[in-house]
Structures are given as structure tokens and as C-alpha cells.
């Protein structure tokens, strides 16, 4: 089982963030939420490891408090 990487690991994080914001530009909340849901599913499919995805869900739930 692989471990979820929680330390900074993204090259050009600012560019990714700018692209993400641009994808949401002009969307209503429902469209923005749908885009986020599709993105999560695409990335989950790419990761392809349920144990890592379970770690990610737990980590995201903890940071939402």
C-alpha cells in the first residue's frame, strides 16, 4: 500500500491554481461544484489505489473543521 503524500509535491503550484480558477471562471455554483466533482473522480481514477484514496478522504475531512 502506498502512503498519501501530504508534503508539498506539486511543481508550479501557482500555475495549477491559476488553471483551476480559470476553469471555474464564469460558472454558477452548481457548475463549479460539478466541475470539482468531475475533477475528483478523474484524479481518483488516475490514482487508482483505494487505500490512498481513503487516506485522502480522511485528510480532507480533517482539514475541513
Secondary structure in CASP SS format (residue, H / E / C, confidence):
PFRMAT SS
TARGET T0000
AUTHOR 0000-0000-0000
METHOD secondary structure of the structure
MODEL  1
X C 1.00
X C 1.00
X C 1.00
X C 1.00
X C 1.00
X C 1.00
X C 1.00
X C 1.00
X C 1.00
X C 1.00
X C 1.00
X C 1.00
X H 1.00
X H 1.00
X H 1.00
X H 1.00
X H 1.00
X H 1.00
X H 1.00
X H 1.00
X H 1.00
X H 1.00
X H 1.00
X H 1.00
X C 1.00
X C 1.00
X C 1.00
X C 1.00
X H 1.00
X H 1.00
X H 1.00
X H 1.00
X H 1.00
X H 1.00
X H 1.00
X H 1.00
X H 1.00
X H 1.00
X H 1.00
X H 1.00
X H 1.00
X H 1.00
X H 1.00
X H 1.00
X H 1.00
X H 1.00
X H 1.00
X C 1.00
X C 1.00
X H 1.00
X H 1.00
X H 1.00
X H 1.00
X H 1.00
X H 1.00
X H 1.00
X H 1.00
X H 1.00
X H 1.00
X H 1.00
X H 1.00
X H 1.00
X H 1.00
X C 1.00
X C 1.00
END
